[in-house]
């Protein structure tokens, strides 16, 4: 009998690192100063309404819904990627796409390949597509170009086995972070996490969250701390201002937890590393009073307004430090939301549609909006292109630098998406969407389905979360093959009209919310055939199999 969750905790919460080649060439000062600095800021789980430049970001009177002066500045002076998509809309594979420029089905870590084998050779992209030693990352590619590289904030992609075992015990949920033995364990795991990230191509690794705050293992540390993350970015810029540098900085906001007392109203001394003696002071002080006063001054009300301002303040701290050090004029700043949030955990448009700005002093020739299709696998080849290395052959992604510069650009003609047990392709405003489970899982007995559901629920409860379903007869999820689906896909599971259909076809131009499944409409038989051929091309170029 096969059990889906025999190594569930390993492949969801073990994050693997990439050890790339780090050979460096000696470069003259004149050569290195020509290279632009790169700051890549990745946010976590933003909604479209959190961006004031979008239709959703304005109220009925056309006024902004958010106090985000820095993001507003990027919208005014930079380029908005209007047709921005992600390949795999949950945290880990989206970060894999971004840091490697490749599809997450190329992951070669043991948890991923072992799970693929147990699923009869079909890759299942979840929180298991980690970067392994030997793979190159954004960090190692830029190191090879003579850059100093930094990694700050949320990890959720680079493996650190000590965080969940292999030399370090998983902490108890109700452990006291001030207990000497607990503190010793926290410090040990943090040092190991730093080592693993540095091995992945980063000269600097600090102010790190191994996972989302409420999945770190100790309830007393399940707090947001954007001040601490911003401090790491500022420290990196200070330290490496005289070299060409690349900073990858990842926020934990606006992902949960979001209750005020554990987010914007939280004690700034609380970090996943433990409780600090003094709180960081790189953001407006006193922190909580400042956020409250500024939000009240512009008359904004509603959930998450304070957290969005807090996030914006962290981005502002980076801009301010770049300007203070005199390097802002030679820096490209990317702000990217890791994936869509409305239908996160699925390949529906509410999951794959995302948002991003790219900014530099003086802007880009294209103007304030780029309408060409852009995928998150395209970021790395594009930024390397700006740094002087143009070689799309290394990536599934494609540099869109020519498009930003207003030059002739032959961009992508289709989008490929993969997540869990689903695959999708979009071409000419039509989407073909397929969901496939291994045959053995479709033949599970009621007892096997109940066993699968019980294990999944117990796993979630071990991190202080709750179960999703108590009915073993519920249909499987697309992301997680458990009755009732997984937590990340829950909104789509409950609300999308065709969630359980194995084959789906949508006319996105006339049906952007994907409410009308055209799969059995004879008028679209040729279009369906065309899209299946397109999807097969992608699948045949990638490891594993997926039946169309």
Legacy VTK file of the C-alpha trace (Angstrom):
# vtk DataFile Version 3.0
C-alpha trace
ASCII
DATASET POLYDATA
POINTS 548 float
0.000 0.000 0.000
1.347 3.428 -0.944
1.061 6.302 1.484
1.169 9.836 0.155
2.417 11.420 3.355
5.182 9.009 4.381
7.730 11.843 4.062
5.359 14.783 4.013
7.142 16.934 6.560
10.483 16.394 4.852
9.538 17.556 1.373
7.356 20.465 2.493
9.567 22.016 5.129
13.088 21.018 4.129
14.544 23.746 1.928
17.497 22.797 -0.284
20.415 24.981 -1.314
22.274 25.423 -4.552
26.069 25.271 -4.645
27.048 26.774 -7.966
30.412 27.467 -9.495
31.976 30.515 -7.904
35.036 31.043 -10.031
35.724 34.762 -10.261
37.731 36.745 -12.747
39.888 39.653 -11.648
38.255 42.865 -12.835
39.469 46.432 -12.969
37.655 49.205 -11.162
36.526 50.709 -14.467
35.020 47.382 -15.514
33.109 46.738 -12.297
31.735 50.262 -11.877
29.926 49.949 -15.204
27.830 47.091 -13.912
24.490 48.083 -12.383
23.706 47.091 -8.823
20.612 44.923 -8.469
18.058 44.940 -5.653
15.420 42.248 -6.058
12.590 42.614 -3.539
10.071 39.765 -3.452
6.861 40.236 -1.463
4.662 37.429 -0.184
0.965 36.968 -1.043
-0.072 40.450 -2.145
-3.509 41.104 -3.653
-4.053 43.376 -6.688
-5.897 45.918 -4.496
-2.661 46.519 -2.582
-1.202 48.324 -5.623
-2.551 51.864 -6.043
-1.775 51.914 -9.775
-4.296 49.124 -10.439
-8.032 49.472 -10.889
-8.550 47.368 -7.741
-6.226 49.700 -5.811
-8.602 52.660 -6.093
-11.906 53.291 -4.345
-15.148 54.341 -6.038
-13.914 57.952 -6.086
-10.622 57.035 -7.740
-8.599 57.586 -4.584
-5.801 55.187 -3.555
-6.747 52.464 -1.112
-3.235 52.199 0.314
-0.573 54.434 1.826
2.423 53.205 -0.217
4.549 56.209 -1.241
7.498 54.068 -2.334
5.496 51.695 -4.517
3.705 54.743 -5.915
7.127 56.192 -6.776
8.060 52.979 -8.581
4.793 53.120 -10.535
5.445 56.749 -11.536
9.124 56.425 -12.404
9.577 52.759 -13.246
7.921 50.141 -15.446
4.808 48.184 -14.485
4.780 44.674 -15.947
1.174 44.602 -17.074
1.173 41.041 -18.412
3.096 39.439 -15.537
2.556 35.721 -14.797
4.138 33.174 -12.500
4.702 29.560 -13.426
3.845 27.895 -10.112
1.786 29.982 -7.670
2.923 28.928 -4.210
5.981 30.121 -2.299
8.690 27.536 -2.945
8.373 26.815 -6.673
7.801 30.502 -7.411
11.110 31.230 -5.694
12.726 28.362 -7.587
11.539 29.936 -10.851
12.910 33.316 -9.806
16.278 32.229 -8.417
17.123 29.741 -11.195
15.294 31.074 -14.258
13.884 27.575 -14.773
10.702 25.590 -14.243
10.432 23.882 -10.868
9.854 20.486 -12.480
13.615 20.560 -13.148
14.290 20.298 -9.388
16.599 17.410 -8.585
16.494 17.255 -4.795
15.749 13.884 -3.224
12.395 14.873 -1.754
11.171 16.008 -5.162
12.542 13.142 -7.239
11.431 10.583 -4.641
7.924 11.989 -4.649
7.941 11.947 -8.447
8.837 8.269 -8.373
6.028 7.512 -5.926
3.642 9.307 -8.275
4.514 6.985 -11.161
6.979 9.393 -12.741
4.729 12.454 -12.724
6.446 15.470 -11.127
4.278 17.026 -8.418
5.298 20.627 -7.778
4.454 21.718 -4.236
6.678 23.106 -1.456
9.206 20.445 -2.438
11.111 21.891 -5.408
14.300 22.904 -3.633
17.574 24.156 -5.025
20.283 21.532 -4.547
24.093 21.771 -4.335
25.532 22.062 -7.837
22.681 24.113 -9.275
23.381 27.750 -9.956
21.234 30.449 -8.398
20.809 34.160 -8.919
23.557 34.485 -6.325
26.141 32.307 -8.067
25.447 33.777 -11.505
26.113 37.268 -10.164
29.127 36.097 -8.156
30.587 34.812 -11.412
30.247 38.333 -12.797
32.217 39.791 -9.885
29.243 40.887 -7.785
28.890 40.717 -4.035
25.619 38.982 -3.279
23.175 39.101 -0.376
20.178 37.089 0.815
17.861 38.643 3.413
14.427 37.731 4.770
12.222 34.772 3.903
13.949 31.643 2.644
11.482 28.815 1.845
13.687 27.627 -1.044
17.263 26.843 0.067
17.656 23.604 1.957
18.758 23.629 5.559
18.206 20.150 6.909
19.165 21.196 10.416
15.948 23.223 10.669
13.792 20.083 10.878
16.253 17.406 11.937
19.582 16.009 10.741
21.564 17.497 13.633
18.944 19.720 15.187
15.710 18.724 16.878
12.511 20.404 15.796
11.495 22.799 18.598
8.282 22.262 20.516
5.373 24.496 19.546
5.072 25.919 23.078
8.817 26.138 23.778
10.126 29.156 25.706
12.638 31.055 23.501
14.302 32.447 26.633
15.089 28.975 27.969
18.893 28.468 27.641
18.550 25.102 25.922
15.938 26.435 23.484
18.131 29.494 22.785
21.073 27.223 22.075
18.984 25.275 19.558
17.746 28.456 17.898
21.258 29.823 17.551
22.555 26.533 16.168
19.832 26.296 13.551
20.265 29.928 12.543
24.022 29.502 12.009
23.393 26.400 9.914
20.802 28.262 7.852
23.312 31.038 7.191
25.921 28.493 6.102
23.530 26.766 3.728
22.450 30.017 2.079
26.049 31.195 1.710
26.877 27.907 0.006
24.127 28.742 -2.461
25.963 31.700 -3.927
25.470 34.452 -1.359
28.285 36.352 0.369
25.889 37.764 2.959
23.003 35.905 4.619
21.247 37.443 7.613
17.892 38.504 9.091
16.507 35.206 7.850
13.157 33.488 8.222
13.531 29.850 7.275
9.787 29.693 6.649
6.634 31.743 7.224
6.530 33.042 10.833
3.737 30.713 11.928
5.507 27.647 10.486
8.822 28.125 12.292
8.018 25.717 15.112
7.805 27.996 18.177
4.563 29.862 18.775
6.298 32.590 20.800
8.369 33.553 17.734
5.544 33.411 15.174
5.689 37.175 14.662
6.303 39.447 11.675
9.286 41.782 11.810
9.784 43.969 8.730
12.095 46.255 10.731
14.516 43.368 11.180
14.381 42.340 7.505
14.870 45.955 6.390
17.856 46.215 8.729
19.472 43.307 6.902
19.051 45.003 3.537
20.473 48.262 4.848
23.446 46.495 6.434
24.231 44.677 3.169
24.192 47.905 1.137
26.457 49.618 3.685
28.918 46.723 3.621
29.150 46.295 -0.150
28.501 49.789 -1.495
31.964 49.921 -3.092
31.419 46.764 -5.160
28.846 45.894 -7.766
26.232 44.097 -5.686
23.068 42.033 -6.002
20.649 41.871 -3.067
17.794 39.364 -2.938
15.464 40.464 -0.146
12.216 38.650 0.631
9.491 39.933 2.925
7.207 37.688 4.971
4.369 40.183 4.524
1.519 40.311 3.715
1.397 36.534 4.231
-0.156 35.437 7.512
-0.009 35.877 10.478
-1.750 39.238 10.161
-3.443 39.918 13.505
-2.067 43.279 14.700
-0.383 41.913 17.833
1.755 39.509 15.793
2.313 41.785 12.799
2.487 45.597 12.672
1.850 45.983 16.447
4.389 43.297 17.361
7.436 43.707 19.575
10.280 44.451 17.123
12.706 42.461 19.255
11.014 39.158 18.352
12.755 37.331 15.491
13.047 33.703 14.342
16.600 33.832 15.682
15.244 34.547 19.156
14.404 37.668 21.146
16.863 40.530 20.584
18.213 42.795 23.319
17.303 45.870 21.259
14.822 46.420 18.439
16.057 47.549 14.993
15.705 51.267 14.256
16.051 51.533 10.461
12.339 52.290 9.895
10.339 55.326 11.174
10.345 55.405 14.980
8.609 54.752 17.258
7.468 52.077 14.838
3.898 51.296 15.901
2.981 54.894 16.741
4.367 56.076 13.401
2.324 53.576 11.393
-0.882 54.362 13.286
-0.421 58.126 12.980
0.321 58.088 9.254
-2.562 55.750 8.406
-4.974 57.879 10.458
-3.700 61.086 8.846
-4.802 59.980 5.364
-8.107 58.546 6.580
-7.501 54.942 5.619
-9.295 52.100 7.347
-9.512 48.362 6.894
-7.603 45.132 7.316
-3.936 45.094 6.364
-3.520 48.832 5.693
-0.872 49.058 8.412
1.003 45.984 7.190
1.115 47.315 3.621
2.565 50.613 4.853
5.073 48.661 6.960
6.115 46.730 3.864
6.402 49.957 1.863
8.568 51.456 4.604
11.000 48.553 4.232
11.332 49.199 0.492
11.798 52.912 1.243
14.649 52.082 3.651
16.505 50.387 0.793
16.010 53.344 -1.558
17.150 55.736 1.180
20.292 53.742 1.892
21.133 53.448 -1.803
20.821 57.216 -2.106
22.816 57.840 1.068
25.678 55.695 -0.218
25.624 57.430 -3.611
24.796 54.277 -5.582
21.093 54.766 -6.356
21.781 56.161 -9.837
23.488 52.912 -10.818
20.964 50.507 -9.303
18.080 48.543 -10.824
15.319 47.766 -8.319
12.722 45.047 -8.903
9.622 44.715 -6.749
7.831 41.415 -7.383
4.801 39.775 -5.770
5.563 36.050 -5.562
2.214 34.973 -7.060
-1.464 35.787 -7.317
-3.433 35.446 -4.128
-7.097 35.216 -5.128
-6.748 31.625 -6.369
-3.331 30.829 -4.950
-2.377 27.165 -5.101
-3.992 26.667 -8.526
-3.291 27.550 -12.149
-6.387 29.717 -12.508
-5.777 33.340 -13.442
-6.245 34.430 -9.834
-3.165 32.359 -8.989
-0.844 32.876 -11.963
-1.526 36.602 -12.479
0.995 38.564 -10.448
2.452 42.054 -10.147
5.885 43.577 -10.560
7.712 46.884 -11.037
11.212 47.374 -12.396
12.853 50.729 -11.646
16.028 52.613 -12.450
16.950 56.290 -12.282
15.596 58.022 -15.366
13.301 55.125 -16.218
13.314 52.884 -19.278
12.612 53.806 -22.882
9.458 51.660 -22.953
7.762 54.119 -20.585
5.736 53.260 -17.484
4.032 50.096 -18.746
5.349 46.980 -20.456
2.561 45.034 -22.127
4.699 42.165 -23.447
4.149 38.799 -21.712
6.583 38.248 -18.841
6.997 35.152 -16.661
8.880 35.026 -13.390
11.435 32.678 -14.993
12.361 35.697 -17.143
13.700 37.832 -14.286
17.111 36.185 -13.904
18.109 36.175 -17.604
16.900 39.792 -17.869
18.934 41.027 -14.898
22.012 39.129 -16.066
21.530 40.743 -19.467
21.688 44.168 -17.794
24.868 43.041 -16.009
26.504 42.116 -19.298
25.773 38.400 -19.619
23.247 37.519 -22.307
22.646 33.784 -22.620
19.041 32.631 -22.583
20.215 29.104 -23.435
20.875 28.488 -19.718
17.267 29.143 -18.790
13.645 28.338 -19.440
13.203 32.085 -19.071
13.905 34.766 -21.666
15.459 38.205 -21.224
12.995 41.027 -21.768
15.716 43.706 -21.581
15.208 44.629 -25.281
11.518 45.281 -24.602
12.342 47.611 -21.695
14.763 49.480 -23.940
12.165 49.910 -26.670
14.050 47.672 -29.092
12.729 44.934 -31.343
11.688 42.087 -29.091
10.412 38.650 -29.963
8.905 37.623 -26.675
7.173 34.483 -25.538
4.141 33.364 -27.548
2.666 31.207 -24.791
2.730 30.728 -21.032
3.397 27.386 -19.360
2.144 26.707 -15.815
2.697 23.755 -13.495
1.621 23.090 -9.926
0.699 20.001 -7.943
-1.199 17.588 -10.164
-2.107 20.258 -12.728
-0.591 21.691 -15.894
-1.813 24.546 -18.077
-0.836 26.438 -21.188
-2.072 29.842 -22.391
-1.824 30.944 -25.997
-3.766 33.546 -27.979
-6.046 34.242 -24.990
-7.109 30.605 -24.576
-6.124 28.341 -21.695
-6.033 24.556 -21.618
-5.946 23.178 -18.066
-5.362 19.518 -17.147
-5.420 17.742 -13.766
-4.025 14.214 -13.467
-3.631 11.893 -10.462
-1.725 8.590 -10.390
-3.956 5.591 -11.047
-3.231 4.015 -7.684
-4.544 7.093 -5.874
-7.758 7.044 -7.863
-8.288 3.478 -6.637
-7.806 4.287 -2.947
-10.260 2.636 -0.589
-12.213 4.728 1.894
-9.815 3.609 4.608
-6.802 4.761 2.594
-8.405 8.114 1.891
-9.199 8.506 5.586
-5.611 7.622 6.508
-4.281 10.213 4.061
-6.598 12.890 5.437
-5.770 12.071 9.078
-2.024 12.340 8.460
-2.398 15.635 6.663
-4.533 17.083 9.478
-2.108 15.942 12.189
0.773 17.469 10.282
-0.948 20.852 10.102
-1.889 20.677 13.777
1.762 20.094 14.724
2.450 23.659 13.548
-0.589 25.138 15.260
-2.770 25.087 12.126
-6.155 23.411 11.700
-7.471 20.714 9.396
-9.150 21.570 6.084
-11.707 18.777 5.739
-13.084 15.930 7.848
-14.698 14.057 4.943
-12.497 11.392 3.304
-14.946 11.209 0.384
-14.278 14.805 -0.657
-12.578 15.213 -4.060
-8.805 15.595 -4.054
-7.167 18.988 -4.299
-5.152 19.996 -7.340
-2.142 21.091 -5.313
-2.307 18.478 -2.558
-3.847 15.092 -3.205
-5.873 14.990 -0.013
-9.658 14.882 0.278
-10.900 18.443 0.583
-7.688 19.881 -0.833
-4.906 21.751 0.917
-4.893 25.040 2.781
-3.256 27.089 0.018
-5.819 26.072 -2.616
-8.856 26.214 -0.328
-10.435 29.345 -1.812
-10.364 27.942 -5.343
-11.467 24.504 -4.132
-14.560 26.015 -2.554
-15.380 28.665 -5.155
-14.157 27.747 -8.624
-17.018 26.156 -10.601
-14.890 23.624 -12.490
-12.220 22.852 -9.900
-12.738 19.060 -9.985
-12.830 18.701 -13.793
-9.806 16.810 -15.218
-9.835 18.845 -18.470
-10.773 22.502 -18.832
-10.681 25.041 -21.661
-11.252 28.781 -21.238
-11.569 31.801 -23.508
-9.733 34.301 -21.303
-10.582 37.319 -23.422
-14.330 36.828 -23.084
-14.295 34.847 -19.837
-11.397 36.179 -17.702
-12.846 34.648 -14.527
-12.847 31.175 -16.137
-16.466 30.386 -15.367
-17.343 28.706 -18.689
-15.555 25.439 -19.410
-15.503 24.987 -23.215
-13.850 21.568 -23.172
-16.852 19.777 -24.724
-17.892 22.542 -27.112
-17.285 21.279 -30.691
-16.691 24.860 -31.905
-13.396 24.842 -29.999
-12.167 21.387 -30.994
-9.342 22.740 -33.180
-8.283 25.269 -30.565
-8.181 22.499 -27.945
-6.061 20.350 -30.235
-3.656 23.244 -30.821
-3.269 23.922 -27.112
-2.685 20.275 -26.291
0.133 20.210 -28.845
1.612 23.344 -27.257
1.423 21.876 -23.754
3.034 18.630 -24.927
5.999 20.603 -26.286
6.663 22.022 -22.841
6.173 18.706 -21.051
8.414 16.789 -23.454
11.233 19.276 -22.816
11.054 18.712 -19.036
11.836 15.766 -16.739
9.109 13.286 -15.873
5.815 12.677 -17.583
2.303 14.057 -17.640
-0.479 12.471 -19.662
-2.467 14.808 -21.898
LINES 1 549
548 0 1 2 3 4 5 6 7 8 9 10 11 12 13 14 15 16 17 18 19 20 21 22 23 24 25 26 27 28 29 30 31 32 33 34 35 36 37 38 39 40 41 42 43 44 45 46 47 48 49 50 51 52 53 54 55 56 57 58 59 60 61 62 63 64 65 66 67 68 69 70 71 72 73 74 75 76 77 78 79 80 81 82 83 84 85 86 87 88 89 90 91 92 93 94 95 96 97 98 99 100 101 102 103 104 105 106 107 108 109 110 111 112 113 114 115 116 117 118 119 120 121 122 123 124 125 126 127 128 129 130 131 132 133 134 135 136 137 138 139 140 141 142 143 144 145 146 147 148 149 150 151 152 153 154 155 156 157 158 159 160 161 162 163 164 165 166 167 168 169 170 171 172 173 174 175 176 177 178 179 180 181 182 183 184 185 186 187 188 189 190 191 192 193 194 195 196 197 198 199 200 201 202 203 204 205 206 207 208 209 210 211 212 213 214 215 216 217 218 219 220 221 222 223 224 225 226 227 228 229 230 231 232 233 234 235 236 237 238 239 240 241 242 243 244 245 246 247 248 249 250 251 252 253 254 255 256 257 258 259 260 261 262 263 264 265 266 267 268 269 270 271 272 273 274 275 276 277 278 279 280 281 282 283 284 285 286 287 288 289 290 291 292 293 294 295 296 297 298 299 300 301 302 303 304 305 306 307 308 309 310 311 312 313 314 315 316 317 318 319 320 321 322 323 324 325 326 327 328 329 330 331 332 333 334 335 336 337 338 339 340 341 342 343 344 345 346 347 348 349 350 351 352 353 354 355 356 357 358 359 360 361 362 363 364 365 366 367 368 369 370 371 372 373 374 375 376 377 378 379 380 381 382 383 384 385 386 387 388 389 390 391 392 393 394 395 396 397 398 399 400 401 402 403 404 405 406 407 408 409 410 411 412 413 414 415 416 417 418 419 420 421 422 423 424 425 426 427 428 429 430 431 432 433 434 435 436 437 438 439 440 441 442 443 444 445 446 447 448 449 450 451 452 453 454 455 456 457 458 459 460 461 462 463 464 465 466 467 468 469 470 471 472 473 474 475 476 477 478 479 480 481 482 483 484 485 486 487 488 489 490 491 492 493 494 495 496 497 498 499 500 501 502 503 504 505 506 507 508 509 510 511 512 513 514 515 516 517 518 519 520 521 522 523 524 525 526 527 528 529 530 531 532 533 534 535 536 537 538 539 540 541 542 543 544 545 546 547
